[in-house]
Amino acid sequence: MRLDPAQQQLICHTLQTFFKNCPIEIFLYGSRANDALLGGDIDLLVIVPDPVLYHEIKLKQHVVLAALKTGPTIGDQKIDVKYILPNQVTEPFCELILKNAVKLKLP
């Protein structure tokens, strides 16, 4: 995985502030999940078990993205965050993502 511990911690902490007590799961996927590749944006998949909160976050995802980019260790990088509900993990796109994704450890 090509995110240092400080970046991982910032991502997890920032996302948790928006999800309060909701037990989300955060996965890094794409080129940043592979140590053998170079460059690439930060692709995140967030599994949100609360449908109401899922819809609220979808409406203000630009605020979440801005919060991620203003962190001291991330900066203005290309970040893509996809939010899904647990029942969507079996969809083909999500199965493909999760096959090589790295789960970020929440503090």
DSSP file (Angstrom, degrees, kcal/mol; ACC not computed):
  #  RESIDUE AA STRUCTURE BP1 BP2  ACC     N-H-->O    O-->H-N    N-H-->O    O-->H-N    TCO  KAPPA ALPHA  PHI   PSI    X-CA   Y-CA   Z-CA
    1    1 A M              0   0    0      0, 0.0     2,-0.4     0, 0.0    32,-0.2   0.000 360.0 360.0 360.0 134.1    0.0    0.0    0.0
    2    2 A R        +     0   0    0     30,-3.4     2,-0.4    29,-0.1    31,-0.1  -0.359 360.0  95.3-105.6  53.9    1.3    3.4   -1.0
    3    3 A L  S    S-     0   0    0     -2,-0.4    39,-0.0    30,-0.1     0, 0.0  -0.991  71.0-130.3-131.6 131.7   -0.1    5.5    1.8
    4    4 A D     >  -     0   0    0     -2,-0.4     4,-2.4     1,-0.1     3,-0.4  -0.359  30.9-101.0 -77.4 165.3    2.1    6.2    4.8
    5    5 A P  H  > S+     0   0    0      0, 0.0     4,-2.6     0, 0.0     5,-0.2   0.848 122.4  54.1 -55.8 -36.7    0.7    5.7    8.3
    6    6 A A  H  > S+     0   0    0      2,-0.2     4,-2.2     1,-0.2     5,-0.2   0.904 110.0  47.1 -65.5 -39.8    0.0    9.4    8.8
    7    7 A Q  H  > S+     0   0    0     -3,-0.4     4,-2.4     2,-0.2    -1,-0.2   0.911 112.5  49.6 -66.7 -42.4   -2.0    9.5    5.6
    8    8 A Q  H  X S+     0   0    0     -4,-2.4     4,-2.5     1,-0.2     5,-0.2   0.928 112.1  48.1 -60.8 -45.8   -4.0    6.4    6.5
    9    9 A Q  H  X S+     0   0    0     -4,-2.6     4,-2.9    -5,-0.2     5,-0.2   0.904 111.5  50.0 -63.2 -42.2   -4.7    7.8   10.0
   10   10 A L  H  X S+     0   0    0     -4,-2.2     4,-2.8     2,-0.2     5,-0.2   0.919 111.1  48.9 -63.7 -43.7   -5.9   11.1    8.6
   11   11 A I  H  X S+     0   0    0     -4,-2.4     4,-2.5     2,-0.2     5,-0.2   0.951 114.8  44.5 -60.3 -50.1   -8.2    9.5    6.1
   12   12 A C  H  X S+     0   0    0     -4,-2.5     4,-2.5     1,-0.2    -2,-0.2   0.930 115.8  46.7 -61.9 -46.5   -9.7    7.3    8.7
   13   13 A H  H  X S+     0   0    0     -4,-2.9     4,-1.6    -5,-0.2    -1,-0.2   0.923 113.0  49.0 -63.1 -45.0  -10.1   10.1   11.3
   14   14 A T  H  X S+     0   0    0     -4,-2.8     4,-0.7    -5,-0.2     3,-0.2   0.932 113.7  45.4 -61.9 -46.7  -11.6   12.5    8.7
   15   15 A L  H >X S+     0   0    0     -4,-2.5     4,-1.1    -5,-0.2     3,-1.0   0.900 109.1  56.3 -65.6 -39.4  -14.1   10.0    7.5
   16   16 A Q  H 3X S+     0   0    0     -4,-2.5     4,-1.0     1,-0.3    -1,-0.2   0.827  97.6  62.9 -62.8 -30.6  -15.1    8.9   11.0
   17   17 A T  H 3< S+     0   0    0     -4,-1.6    -1,-0.3     1,-0.2    -2,-0.2   0.819 107.0  44.2 -64.7 -27.6  -15.9   12.5   11.9
   18   18 A F  H << S+     0   0    0     -3,-1.0    -1,-0.2    -4,-0.7    -2,-0.2   0.717 116.4  45.5 -85.8 -22.3  -18.7   12.5    9.3
   19   19 A F  H >< S-     0   0    0     -4,-1.1     3,-2.8     1,-0.2    -2,-0.2   0.400  83.1-173.2-104.0   2.0  -20.0    9.0   10.2
   20   20 A K  T 3< S-     0   0    0     -4,-1.0    -1,-0.2     1,-0.3    -2,-0.1  -0.144  72.2  -5.8  46.5-114.8  -20.0    9.6   14.0
   21   21 A N  T 3  S+     0   0    0      2,-0.1    -1,-0.3    -4,-0.1    -4,-0.1   0.227 101.6 118.6 -96.3  14.2  -20.9    6.2   15.7
   22   22 A C    <   -     0   0    0     -3,-2.8     2,-2.0    -6,-0.2    -3,-0.1  -0.703  68.9-127.8 -83.2 125.6  -21.6    4.4   12.5
   23   23 A P        +     0   0    0      0, 0.0    -1,-0.1     0, 0.0    -2,-0.1  -0.478  40.5 177.5 -77.7  79.2  -19.2    1.4   12.1
   24   24 A I        -     0   0    0     -2,-2.0     2,-0.4    24,-0.1    24,-0.2  -0.332  22.6-141.5 -77.5 161.5  -17.9    2.1    8.6
   25   25 A E  E     -A   47   0A   0     22,-1.5    22,-2.6    -2,-0.1     2,-0.5  -0.989  13.5-158.3-122.0 136.7  -15.3    0.1    6.7
   26   26 A I  E     -AB  46 104A   0     78,-0.5    78,-2.9    -2,-0.4     2,-0.4  -0.962   8.8-174.3-120.9 129.1  -12.7    1.9    4.5
   27   27 A F  E     -AB  45 103A   0     18,-2.7    18,-2.6    -2,-0.5     2,-0.5  -0.966  17.1-146.1-123.9 138.0  -10.8    0.3    1.7
   28   28 A L  E     +AB  44 102A   0     74,-3.2    74,-2.9    -2,-0.4     2,-0.3  -0.884  31.9 167.9 -95.7 129.9   -8.0    1.6   -0.5
   29   29 A Y  E >   +A   43   0A   0     14,-2.3    14,-0.7    -2,-0.5     3,-0.5  -0.809  30.1  42.0-134.4 176.7   -8.2    0.3   -4.0
   30   30 A G  G >  S-     0   0    0     -2,-0.3     3,-1.4     1,-0.2     4,-0.3  -0.450 112.5 -23.9  83.1-157.8   -6.6    0.9   -7.4
   31   31 A S  G >  S+     0   0    0      1,-0.3     3,-1.4     2,-0.2     6,-0.4   0.801 131.5  61.5 -64.9 -30.5   -2.9    1.7   -8.0
   32   32 A R  G <  S+     0   0    0     -3,-0.5   -30,-3.4     9,-0.5    -1,-0.3   0.701  97.5  59.7 -70.6 -17.1   -2.3    3.1   -4.5
   33   33 A A  G <  S+     0   0    0     -3,-1.4     2,-0.6   -32,-0.2    -1,-0.3   0.544  96.7  73.1 -83.1  -7.3   -3.1   -0.4   -3.1
   34   34 A N    X   -     0   0    0     -3,-1.4     3,-1.3    -4,-0.3    -1,-0.1  -0.936  64.9-160.5-115.1 116.1   -0.3   -1.9   -5.1
   35   35 A D  T 3  S+     0   0    0     -2,-0.6    -1,-0.1     1,-0.2    -4,-0.0   0.720  89.8  62.8 -64.8 -21.7    3.3   -1.3   -4.1
   36   36 A A  T 3  S+     0   0    0      2,-0.1    -1,-0.2    -5,-0.0     2,-0.2   0.609  93.4  75.6 -82.2 -11.3    4.6   -2.2   -7.5
   37   37 A L    <   -     0   0    0     -3,-1.3     2,-0.3    -6,-0.4     0, 0.0  -0.581  69.6-139.3-100.3 163.2    2.8    0.6   -9.3
   38   38 A L        -     0   0    0     -2,-0.2    -2,-0.1     0, 0.0    -7,-0.0  -0.828  56.4  -6.2-118.0 157.7    3.6    4.3   -9.4
   39   39 A G        +     0   0    0     -2,-0.3    -2,-0.1     1,-0.1     2,-0.0  -0.104  67.1 133.3  64.1-158.1    1.5    7.4   -9.3
   40   40 A G        -     0   0    0     -9,-0.1    -1,-0.1     2,-0.1    38,-0.1   0.047  54.1 -81.5  95.5 157.2   -2.2    7.3   -9.3
   41   41 A D        -     0   0    0     36,-0.1     2,-0.8     1,-0.1    -9,-0.5  -0.318  48.3 -95.1 -85.6 174.8   -5.0    8.9   -7.3
   42   42 A I  E     - c   0  79A   0     36,-2.7    38,-3.0    -2,-0.1     2,-0.6  -0.845  41.4-167.4 -95.4 110.2   -6.3    7.8   -3.9
   43   43 A D  E     -Ac  29  80A   0     -2,-0.8   -14,-2.3   -14,-0.7     2,-0.4  -0.885   7.4-176.1-103.4 121.7   -9.3    5.6   -4.5
   44   44 A L  E     -Ac  28  81A   0     36,-3.3    38,-2.9    -2,-0.6     2,-0.5  -0.940  16.0-162.4-122.1 140.1  -11.4    4.8   -1.4
   45   45 A L  E     -Ac  27  82A   0    -18,-2.6   -18,-2.7    -2,-0.4     2,-0.5  -0.989  11.6-166.4-117.7 124.4  -14.4    2.6   -1.0
   46   46 A V  E     -Ac  26  83A   0     36,-3.1    38,-2.6    -2,-0.5     2,-0.6  -0.952   9.0-152.7-116.8 120.8  -16.5    3.2    2.2
   47   47 A I  E     -Ac  25  84A   0    -22,-2.6   -22,-1.5    -2,-0.5    38,-0.2  -0.835  13.3-168.1 -93.6 119.9  -19.0    0.7    3.3
   48   48 A V        -     0   0    0     36,-3.1   -24,-0.1    -2,-0.6     6,-0.1  -0.927  11.5-168.5-113.1 110.7  -21.8    2.4    5.2
   49   49 A P        +     0   0    0      0, 0.0    -1,-0.1     0, 0.0    36,-0.1   0.638  69.7  78.8 -76.4 -12.5  -24.2    0.1    7.1
   50   50 A D     >  -     0   0    0      1,-0.2     4,-2.7     2,-0.0     5,-0.2  -0.851  64.3-161.2-100.0 110.1  -26.7    2.9    7.9
   51   51 A P  H  > S+     0   0    0      0, 0.0     4,-2.0     0, 0.0     5,-0.2   0.858  90.5  51.2 -58.8 -37.7  -28.9    3.6    4.9
   52   52 A V  H  > S+     0   0    0      2,-0.2     4,-2.0     1,-0.2     5,-0.1   0.947 113.6  43.7 -65.6 -47.7  -30.1    7.0    6.2
   53   53 A L  H  > S+     0   0    0      1,-0.2     4,-2.7     2,-0.2     5,-0.2   0.877 109.2  59.0 -64.6 -37.6  -26.5    8.1    6.9
   54   54 A Y  H  X S+     0   0    0     -4,-2.7     4,-2.0     1,-0.2    -1,-0.2   0.932 108.7  44.1 -55.3 -48.1  -25.5    6.7    3.5
   55   55 A H  H  X S+     0   0    0     -4,-2.0     4,-1.3     2,-0.2    -1,-0.2   0.866 112.1  52.8 -69.1 -36.1  -28.0    9.0    1.7
   56   56 A E  H  X S+     0   0    0     -4,-2.0     4,-1.0     1,-0.2     3,-0.2   0.926 110.8  47.0 -63.0 -44.6  -27.0   12.0    3.9
   57   57 A I  H  < S+     0   0    0     -4,-2.7     3,-0.5     1,-0.2    -2,-0.2   0.885 106.1  58.3 -66.6 -38.5  -23.3   11.6    3.0
   58   58 A K  H >< S+     0   0    0     -4,-2.0     3,-0.8     1,-0.2    -1,-0.2   0.859 105.2  52.0 -59.2 -34.3  -24.0   11.1   -0.7
   59   59 A L  H 3< S+     0   0    0     -4,-1.3    -1,-0.2     1,-0.2    -2,-0.2   0.784 120.7  31.6 -73.4 -27.1  -25.7   14.6   -0.6
   60   60 A K  T >X S+     0   0    0     -4,-1.0     4,-1.4    -3,-0.5     3,-1.0  -0.041  76.0 125.5-120.7  32.6  -22.7   16.2    1.0
   61   61 A Q  H <>  +     0   0    0     -3,-0.8     4,-2.4     1,-0.3     5,-0.2   0.780  69.7  63.7 -63.9 -25.1  -19.8   14.2   -0.4
   62   62 A H  H 3> S+     0   0    0      2,-0.2     4,-2.0     1,-0.2    -1,-0.3   0.839 101.5  51.4 -65.9 -31.8  -18.1   17.3   -1.7
   63   63 A V  H <> S+     0   0    0     -3,-1.0     4,-2.0     2,-0.2    -2,-0.2   0.905 110.0  48.5 -69.9 -41.8  -17.7   18.5    1.9
   64   64 A V  H  X S+     0   0    0     -4,-1.4     4,-2.1     2,-0.2    -2,-0.2   0.926 111.7  49.8 -62.9 -45.2  -16.2   15.2    2.9
   65   65 A L  H  X S+     0   0    0     -4,-2.4     4,-2.1     1,-0.2    -2,-0.2   0.902 109.4  51.0 -61.7 -42.5  -13.8   15.4   -0.1
   66   66 A A  H  X S+     0   0    0     -4,-2.0     4,-1.4     1,-0.2    -1,-0.2   0.893 108.6  52.4 -62.2 -39.8  -12.8   18.9    0.8
   67   67 A A  H  < S+     0   0    0     -4,-2.0     4,-0.4     1,-0.2    -1,-0.2   0.887 109.4  49.4 -64.8 -38.6  -12.0   17.8    4.4
   68   68 A L  H >< S+     0   0    0     -4,-2.1     3,-0.9     1,-0.2     7,-0.3   0.908 111.5  48.8 -64.8 -41.4   -9.8   15.0    3.1
   69   69 A K  H 3< S+     0   0    0     -4,-2.1    -1,-0.2     1,-0.2    -2,-0.2   0.716 104.8  58.0 -74.8 -20.8   -7.9   17.3    0.8
   70   70 A T  T 3< S+     0   0    0     -4,-1.4    -1,-0.2    -5,-0.2    -2,-0.2   0.508  79.8 113.6 -89.2  -2.0   -7.2   20.0    3.4
   71   71 A G  S <> S-     0   0    0     -3,-0.9     4,-1.6    -4,-0.4     3,-0.5  -0.364  75.8-121.5 -67.0 149.4   -5.5   17.6    5.8
   72   72 A P  T  4 S+     0   0    0      0, 0.0    -1,-0.1     0, 0.0   -65,-0.1   0.741 107.9  41.7 -66.8 -24.2   -1.8   18.3    6.3
   73   73 A T  T  4 S+     0   0    0    -67,-0.1   -66,-0.1     2,-0.1    -4,-0.1   0.607 117.9  43.1-101.0 -11.5   -0.6   14.9    5.1
   74   74 A I  T  4 S+     0   0    0     -3,-0.5    -5,-0.1    -6,-0.2    -4,-0.1   0.882  79.6 174.2 -97.3 -54.4   -2.8   14.4    2.0
   75   75 A G     <  -     0   0    0     -4,-1.6     2,-1.9    -7,-0.3    -4,-0.2  -0.233  57.1 -27.9  74.9-168.9   -2.8   17.8    0.3
   76   76 A D  S    S+     0   0    0     -6,-0.1     2,-0.3     2,-0.0    -1,-0.1  -0.514  88.4 140.9 -85.9  72.8   -4.5   18.6   -3.0
   77   77 A Q        -     0   0    0     -2,-1.9     2,-0.6    -8,-0.0   -36,-0.1  -0.708  64.0 -89.5-106.5 162.2   -4.3   15.2   -4.6
   78   78 A K        +     0   0    0     -2,-0.3   -36,-2.7   -38,-0.1     2,-0.4  -0.635  52.2 179.7 -72.1 118.5   -6.9   13.5   -6.7
   79   79 A I  E     -c   42   0A   0     -2,-0.6     2,-0.5   -38,-0.2   -36,-0.2  -0.988  13.1-168.7-125.6 131.3   -9.1   11.6   -4.3
   80   80 A D  E     -c   43   0A   0    -38,-3.0   -36,-3.3    -2,-0.4     2,-0.5  -0.983   5.2-171.3-121.5 122.8  -12.0    9.5   -5.4
   81   81 A V  E     -c   44   0A   0     -2,-0.5     2,-0.5   -38,-0.2   -36,-0.2  -0.962   2.4-169.3-118.5 124.4  -14.4    8.2   -2.7
   82   82 A K  E     -c   45   0A   0    -38,-2.9   -36,-3.1    -2,-0.5     2,-0.4  -0.951   7.8-157.0-112.3 129.2  -17.2    5.7   -3.5
   83   83 A Y  E     +c   46   0A   0     -2,-0.5     2,-0.3   -38,-0.2   -36,-0.2  -0.884  17.5 171.3-106.6 135.1  -19.8    5.0   -0.8
   84   84 A I  E     -c   47   0A   0    -38,-2.6   -36,-3.1    -2,-0.4    -2,-0.0  -0.946  30.9-120.5-137.8 160.9  -21.8    1.8   -0.8
   85   85 A L    >   -     0   0    0     -2,-0.3     3,-2.3   -38,-0.2     4,-0.3  -0.653  38.9-106.0 -91.7 156.7  -24.3   -0.1    1.4
   86   86 A P  G >  S+     0   0    0      0, 0.0     3,-1.4     0, 0.0     4,-0.2   0.825 118.7  60.6 -55.0 -33.5  -23.3   -3.6    2.7
   87   87 A N  G 3  S+     0   0    0      1,-0.2     3,-0.4     2,-0.1    -3,-0.0   0.593  96.8  62.6 -72.3  -7.0  -25.8   -5.2    0.3
   88   88 A Q  G X  S+     0   0    0     -3,-2.3     3,-1.8     1,-0.2     6,-0.3   0.513  74.4  90.2 -93.2  -5.5  -23.8   -3.7   -2.7
   89   89 A V  T <  S+     0   0    0     -3,-1.4    -1,-0.2    -4,-0.3     9,-0.1   0.728  83.7  57.1 -65.5 -19.0  -20.6   -5.6   -2.0
   90   90 A T  T 3  S+     0   0    0     -3,-0.4    -1,-0.3    -4,-0.2    -2,-0.1   0.473  79.4 111.2 -90.5  -1.6  -21.7   -8.4   -4.2
   91   91 A E  S <> S-     0   0    0     -3,-1.8     4,-2.7     1,-0.1     3,-0.3  -0.460  82.7-113.2 -68.1 146.6  -22.2   -6.2   -7.2
   92   92 A P  H  > S+     0   0    0      0, 0.0     4,-2.2     0, 0.0     5,-0.2   0.856 114.3  50.3 -52.2 -43.5  -19.6   -6.9   -9.9
   93   93 A F  H  > S+     0   0    0      1,-0.2     4,-2.1     2,-0.2     5,-0.1   0.927 113.8  44.9 -62.6 -44.6  -17.8   -3.6   -9.7
   94   94 A C  H  > S+     0   0    0     -6,-0.3     4,-3.0    -3,-0.3     5,-0.2   0.894 110.7  53.4 -68.1 -39.9  -17.5   -3.8   -5.9
   95   95 A E  H  X S+     0   0    0     -4,-2.7     4,-1.2     1,-0.2    -1,-0.2   0.912 110.0  49.2 -59.9 -41.1  -16.3   -7.5   -6.1
   96   96 A L  H  X S+     0   0    0     -4,-2.2     4,-0.6    -5,-0.3    -2,-0.2   0.918 113.4  46.2 -63.8 -44.4  -13.6   -6.4   -8.5
   97   97 A I  H >X S+     0   0    0     -4,-2.1     3,-0.9     1,-0.2     4,-0.5   0.943 112.6  49.0 -61.7 -49.8  -12.5   -3.5   -6.2
   98   98 A L  H 3< S+     0   0    0     -4,-3.0    -1,-0.2     1,-0.2     3,-0.2   0.695  93.6  76.0 -69.8 -19.2  -12.5   -5.6   -3.1
   99   99 A K  H 3< S+     0   0    0     -4,-1.2    -1,-0.2     1,-0.2    -2,-0.2   0.885 116.4  16.0 -59.5 -39.3  -10.5   -8.4   -4.6
  100  100 A N  H << S+     0   0    0     -3,-0.9    -1,-0.2    -4,-0.6    -2,-0.2   0.235 100.1 121.5-118.8  11.4   -7.3   -6.4   -4.4
  101  101 A A     <  -     0   0    0     -4,-0.5     2,-0.5    -3,-0.2   -72,-0.2  -0.339  54.6-136.1 -77.0 158.7   -8.3   -3.6   -2.0
  102  102 A V  E     -B   28   0A   0    -74,-2.9   -74,-3.2    -2,-0.1     2,-0.4  -0.971  16.9-132.0-116.1 124.8   -6.5   -3.0    1.3
  103  103 A K  E     -B   27   0A   0     -2,-0.5     2,-0.3   -76,-0.2   -76,-0.3  -0.620  19.0-135.3 -78.1 128.1   -8.7   -2.3    4.4
  104  104 A L  E     -B   26   0A   0    -78,-2.9     2,-0.6    -2,-0.4   -78,-0.5  -0.657  20.7-120.6 -82.8 138.8   -7.6    0.7    6.3
  105  105 A K        -     0   0    0     -2,-0.3   -93,-0.1   -80,-0.1    -1,-0.1  -0.682  21.8-140.8 -85.0 122.7   -7.4    0.2   10.1
  106  106 A L              0   0    0     -2,-0.6   -97,-0.1     1,-0.1    -1,-0.0  -0.608 360.0 360.0 -80.4 140.0   -9.7    2.5   12.0
  107  107 A P              0   0    0      0, 0.0    -1,-0.1     0, 0.0    -2,-0.0   0.517 360.0 360.0 -67.2 360.0   -8.3    3.8   15.3
